[in-house]
């Protein structure tokens, strides 16, 4: 009876084993890349600050009051850029306000923005961790 090993020997064929080191390397690289992307996603949101304007009030031709709330990381100070716009969406007032660190995640504020002309709206342009 002829066996597979006898045929392989007769015709010079060699049995190859699966390249296990290649599979191990590929899995290792996959795990590292997945972990790196996961960490980058988490790290980019750690200092994320959310801001929502909840209202505004035109006081007179030279000021507007903006009501807004922010959500920020605990224990981190925050700065926000507030702006007032006219009827053509031109910026007629701008103010940077800084808020100290707090143990509250969400806070509400009311700030007055001085303007150079009559404003038709007040809003929060952006906020960031300082």
C-alpha atoms as an extended CHARMM CRD file, in Angstrom:
* protein
*
       130  EXT
         1         1  UNK       CA              0.0000000000        0.0000000000        0.0000000000  PROA      1               0.0000000000
         2         2  UNK       CA              1.2580000000        3.4500000000       -0.9570000000  PROA      2               0.0000000000
         3         3  UNK       CA              0.9780000000        6.1990000000        1.6090000000  PROA      3               0.0000000000
         4         4  UNK       CA              1.0160000000        9.9270000000        1.1380000000  PROA      4               0.0000000000
         5         5  UNK       CA              4.4330000000       10.2120000000        2.7180000000  PROA      5               0.0000000000
         6         6  UNK       CA              5.8420000000        7.6340000000        0.3050000000  PROA      6               0.0000000000
         7         7  UNK       CA              4.4390000000        9.5610000000       -2.6560000000  PROA      7               0.0000000000
         8         8  UNK       CA              5.8290000000       12.8210000000       -1.3130000000  PROA      8               0.0000000000
         9         9  UNK       CA              9.2580000000       11.2310000000       -0.9160000000  PROA      9               0.0000000000
        10        10  UNK       CA              9.1510000000        9.6720000000       -4.3900000000  PROA      10              0.0000000000
        11        11  UNK       CA              8.2010000000       12.8960000000       -6.1880000000  PROA      11              0.0000000000
        12        12  UNK       CA             10.2160000000       15.2830000000       -4.0390000000  PROA      12              0.0000000000
        13        13  UNK       CA              7.3000000000       17.1130000000       -2.4810000000  PROA      13              0.0000000000
        14        14  UNK       CA              7.5980000000       18.5570000000        0.9550000000  PROA      14              0.0000000000
        15        15  UNK       CA              4.7620000000       19.1660000000        3.3340000000  PROA      15              0.0000000000
        16        16  UNK       CA              4.5250000000       22.7500000000        4.4220000000  PROA      16              0.0000000000
        17        17  UNK       CA              3.2470000000       23.7740000000        7.7960000000  PROA      17              0.0000000000
        18        18  UNK       CA              1.1090000000       26.8880000000        8.1380000000  PROA      18              0.0000000000
        19        19  UNK       CA              3.2690000000       29.9640000000        8.7080000000  PROA      19              0.0000000000
        20        20  UNK       CA              2.1750000000       30.4510000000       12.2860000000  PROA      20              0.0000000000
        21        21  UNK       CA              4.5110000000       33.3360000000       12.9780000000  PROA      21              0.0000000000
        22        22  UNK       CA              2.8070000000       35.3230000000       10.2020000000  PROA      22              0.0000000000
        23        23  UNK       CA             -0.6150000000       34.7950000000       11.7520000000  PROA      23              0.0000000000
        24        24  UNK       CA              0.6850000000       35.7860000000       15.1830000000  PROA      24              0.0000000000
        25        25  UNK       CA              2.3010000000       38.9650000000       13.7960000000  PROA      25              0.0000000000
        26        26  UNK       CA             -0.8870000000       39.9100000000       11.8950000000  PROA      26              0.0000000000
        27        27  UNK       CA             -3.0640000000       39.4320000000       14.9800000000  PROA      27              0.0000000000
        28        28  UNK       CA             -0.6220000000       41.4020000000       17.1380000000  PROA      28              0.0000000000
        29        29  UNK       CA             -0.5690000000       44.3110000000       14.6770000000  PROA      29              0.0000000000
        30        30  UNK       CA             -4.3800000000       44.2290000000       14.5000000000  PROA      30              0.0000000000
        31        31  UNK       CA             -4.6930000000       44.4120000000       18.2830000000  PROA      31              0.0000000000
        32        32  UNK       CA             -2.1770000000       47.2710000000       18.5110000000  PROA      32              0.0000000000
        33        33  UNK       CA             -3.8870000000       49.2910000000       15.7630000000  PROA      33              0.0000000000
        34        34  UNK       CA             -7.3310000000       48.7510000000       17.3130000000  PROA      34              0.0000000000
        35        35  UNK       CA             -6.0380000000       49.8210000000       20.7270000000  PROA      35              0.0000000000
        36        36  UNK       CA             -4.3560000000       52.9000000000       19.2680000000  PROA      36              0.0000000000
        37        37  UNK       CA             -7.5180000000       54.0610000000       17.4910000000  PROA      37              0.0000000000
        38        38  UNK       CA             -9.5430000000       53.4100000000       20.6410000000  PROA      38              0.0000000000
        39        39  UNK       CA             -7.1790000000       55.5010000000       22.7540000000  PROA      39              0.0000000000
        40        40  UNK       CA             -7.1410000000       58.3210000000       20.1890000000  PROA      40              0.0000000000
        41        41  UNK       CA            -10.9470000000       58.4140000000       20.2510000000  PROA      41              0.0000000000
        42        42  UNK       CA            -11.1130000000       58.5230000000       24.0390000000  PROA      42              0.0000000000
        43        43  UNK       CA             -8.2800000000       61.0490000000       24.3990000000  PROA      43              0.0000000000
        44        44  UNK       CA             -9.8780000000       63.4690000000       21.9320000000  PROA      44              0.0000000000
        45        45  UNK       CA            -13.1050000000       63.5860000000       23.9560000000  PROA      45              0.0000000000
        46        46  UNK       CA            -11.5540000000       64.0160000000       27.4220000000  PROA      46              0.0000000000
        47        47  UNK       CA            -11.3020000000       67.8100000000       27.0300000000  PROA      47              0.0000000000
        48        48  UNK       CA            -14.4920000000       68.2310000000       25.0140000000  PROA      48              0.0000000000
        49        49  UNK       CA            -16.6310000000       71.2270000000       25.9920000000  PROA      49              0.0000000000
        50        50  UNK       CA            -20.2170000000       71.5850000000       24.8230000000  PROA      50              0.0000000000
        51        51  UNK       CA            -22.0150000000       74.9380000000       24.7100000000  PROA      51              0.0000000000
        52        52  UNK       CA            -25.6120000000       75.8210000000       23.9150000000  PROA      52              0.0000000000
        53        53  UNK       CA            -27.1010000000       79.2940000000       23.7410000000  PROA      53              0.0000000000
        54        54  UNK       CA            -30.4340000000       79.2040000000       25.5680000000  PROA      54              0.0000000000
        55        55  UNK       CA            -31.5020000000       82.7520000000       24.7610000000  PROA      55              0.0000000000
        56        56  UNK       CA            -30.5020000000       86.3360000000       24.2510000000  PROA      56              0.0000000000
        57        57  UNK       CA            -31.8710000000       89.7780000000       25.0520000000  PROA      57              0.0000000000
        58        58  UNK       CA            -31.1390000000       92.9910000000       23.1750000000  PROA      58              0.0000000000
        59        59  UNK       CA            -30.6000000000       95.5400000000       25.9470000000  PROA      59              0.0000000000
        60        60  UNK       CA            -29.9330000000       98.6130000000       23.7960000000  PROA      60              0.0000000000
        61        61  UNK       CA            -27.9400000000       99.6950000000       20.7270000000  PROA      61              0.0000000000
        62        62  UNK       CA            -24.6700000000       98.9220000000       22.4920000000  PROA      62              0.0000000000
        63        63  UNK       CA            -25.1920000000       95.6740000000       24.3940000000  PROA      63              0.0000000000
        64        64  UNK       CA            -26.7980000000       92.2500000000       24.2230000000  PROA      64              0.0000000000
        65        65  UNK       CA            -27.1760000000       89.6660000000       26.9820000000  PROA      65              0.0000000000
        66        66  UNK       CA            -26.5720000000       86.0000000000       26.1260000000  PROA      66              0.0000000000
        67        67  UNK       CA            -27.8850000000       83.1210000000       28.2350000000  PROA      67              0.0000000000
        68        68  UNK       CA            -26.0460000000       79.8470000000       27.6930000000  PROA      68              0.0000000000
        69        69  UNK       CA            -25.0250000000       76.6270000000       29.3150000000  PROA      69              0.0000000000
        70        70  UNK       CA            -21.8170000000       74.6590000000       29.0700000000  PROA      70              0.0000000000
        71        71  UNK       CA            -20.8890000000       71.0610000000       29.7700000000  PROA      71              0.0000000000
        72        72  UNK       CA            -17.2310000000       70.6770000000       30.6310000000  PROA      72              0.0000000000
        73        73  UNK       CA            -14.8580000000       68.1810000000       32.2440000000  PROA      73              0.0000000000
        74        74  UNK       CA            -14.9270000000       68.2580000000       36.0370000000  PROA      74              0.0000000000
        75        75  UNK       CA            -12.1870000000       70.2680000000       37.6890000000  PROA      75              0.0000000000
        76        76  UNK       CA            -11.1010000000       72.0580000000       34.4810000000  PROA      76              0.0000000000
        77        77  UNK       CA            -11.3700000000       75.7860000000       33.8010000000  PROA      77              0.0000000000
        78        78  UNK       CA            -13.1410000000       76.8120000000       30.6030000000  PROA      78              0.0000000000
        79        79  UNK       CA            -13.1170000000       79.8300000000       28.2860000000  PROA      79              0.0000000000
        80        80  UNK       CA            -15.8620000000       80.7530000000       25.8250000000  PROA      80              0.0000000000
        81        81  UNK       CA            -16.0150000000       83.1550000000       22.8910000000  PROA      81              0.0000000000
        82        82  UNK       CA            -19.3430000000       84.9780000000       22.7620000000  PROA      82              0.0000000000
        83        83  UNK       CA            -20.4470000000       87.1060000000       19.8460000000  PROA      83              0.0000000000
        84        84  UNK       CA            -23.2230000000       89.4670000000       18.8580000000  PROA      84              0.0000000000
        85        85  UNK       CA            -24.3410000000       89.7440000000       15.2290000000  PROA      85              0.0000000000
        86        86  UNK       CA            -26.3470000000       92.2970000000       13.2900000000  PROA      86              0.0000000000
        87        87  UNK       CA            -29.1340000000       91.6880000000       10.7930000000  PROA      87              0.0000000000
        88        88  UNK       CA            -26.6200000000       90.7940000000        8.0370000000  PROA      88              0.0000000000
        89        89  UNK       CA            -24.7870000000       88.3200000000       10.3430000000  PROA      89              0.0000000000
        90        90  UNK       CA            -21.8520000000       90.6780000000       10.7090000000  PROA      90              0.0000000000
        91        91  UNK       CA            -20.0820000000       90.5320000000       14.0530000000  PROA      91              0.0000000000
        92        92  UNK       CA            -20.7940000000       93.7140000000       16.0240000000  PROA      92              0.0000000000
        93        93  UNK       CA            -19.6090000000       92.4790000000       19.4230000000  PROA      93              0.0000000000
        94        94  UNK       CA            -17.1770000000       89.8930000000       20.7530000000  PROA      94              0.0000000000
        95        95  UNK       CA            -16.2090000000       88.8140000000       24.2410000000  PROA      95              0.0000000000
        96        96  UNK       CA            -14.0080000000       86.0810000000       25.7190000000  PROA      96              0.0000000000
        97        97  UNK       CA            -15.1120000000       84.9350000000       29.1680000000  PROA      97              0.0000000000
        98        98  UNK       CA            -13.2330000000       82.5620000000       31.4420000000  PROA      98              0.0000000000
        99        99  UNK       CA            -14.8570000000       80.3440000000       34.0380000000  PROA      99              0.0000000000
       100       100  UNK       CA            -12.9880000000       78.7150000000       36.9290000000  PROA      100             0.0000000000
       101       101  UNK       CA            -12.8580000000       74.9640000000       37.4350000000  PROA      101             0.0000000000
       102       102  UNK       CA            -15.9420000000       73.4520000000       38.9870000000  PROA      102             0.0000000000
       103       103  UNK       CA            -17.1640000000       70.1610000000       40.3880000000  PROA      103             0.0000000000
       104       104  UNK       CA            -20.3420000000       70.4820000000       38.2900000000  PROA      104             0.0000000000
       105       105  UNK       CA            -20.4970000000       68.9640000000       34.8220000000  PROA      105             0.0000000000
       106       106  UNK       CA            -23.1530000000       71.3720000000       33.4560000000  PROA      106             0.0000000000
       107       107  UNK       CA            -23.4410000000       75.0540000000       34.3410000000  PROA      107             0.0000000000
       108       108  UNK       CA            -25.5790000000       77.9630000000       33.1260000000  PROA      108             0.0000000000
       109       109  UNK       CA            -24.3570000000       81.5350000000       32.6390000000  PROA      109             0.0000000000
       110       110  UNK       CA            -25.6050000000       84.9780000000       31.6260000000  PROA      110             0.0000000000
       111       111  UNK       CA            -23.1120000000       87.4150000000       30.0820000000  PROA      111             0.0000000000
       112       112  UNK       CA            -23.4220000000       90.9030000000       28.5920000000  PROA      112             0.0000000000
       113       113  UNK       CA            -21.6040000000       91.5800000000       25.3130000000  PROA      113             0.0000000000
       114       114  UNK       CA            -20.7760000000       95.1960000000       24.4320000000  PROA      114             0.0000000000
       115       115  UNK       CA            -21.5320000000       96.0020000000       20.7730000000  PROA      115             0.0000000000
       116       116  UNK       CA            -20.4820000000       98.6670000000       18.2920000000  PROA      116             0.0000000000
       117       117  UNK       CA            -23.8990000000       98.7510000000       16.6300000000  PROA      117             0.0000000000
       118       118  UNK       CA            -27.3690000000       97.3620000000       17.2410000000  PROA      118             0.0000000000
       119       119  UNK       CA            -27.2810000000       93.5710000000       17.4560000000  PROA      119             0.0000000000
       120       120  UNK       CA            -30.0610000000       91.2240000000       16.3980000000  PROA      120             0.0000000000
       121       121  UNK       CA            -28.6850000000       88.0870000000       18.0550000000  PROA      121             0.0000000000
       122       122  UNK       CA            -26.1860000000       86.8530000000       20.6060000000  PROA      122             0.0000000000
       123       123  UNK       CA            -24.5590000000       83.4490000000       20.5640000000  PROA      123             0.0000000000
       124       124  UNK       CA            -21.7400000000       81.2480000000       21.8090000000  PROA      124             0.0000000000
       125       125  UNK       CA            -19.0930000000       80.9220000000       19.0940000000  PROA      125             0.0000000000
       126       126  UNK       CA            -17.0070000000       78.2400000000       20.8470000000  PROA      126             0.0000000000
       127       127  UNK       CA            -15.7090000000       77.0190000000       24.2040000000  PROA      127             0.0000000000
       128       128  UNK       CA            -12.4980000000       75.2400000000       25.1700000000  PROA      128             0.0000000000
       129       129  UNK       CA            -10.6020000000       73.9490000000       28.1890000000  PROA      129             0.0000000000
       130       130  UNK       CA             -7.9270000000       76.3520000000       29.4050000000  PROA      130             0.0000000000
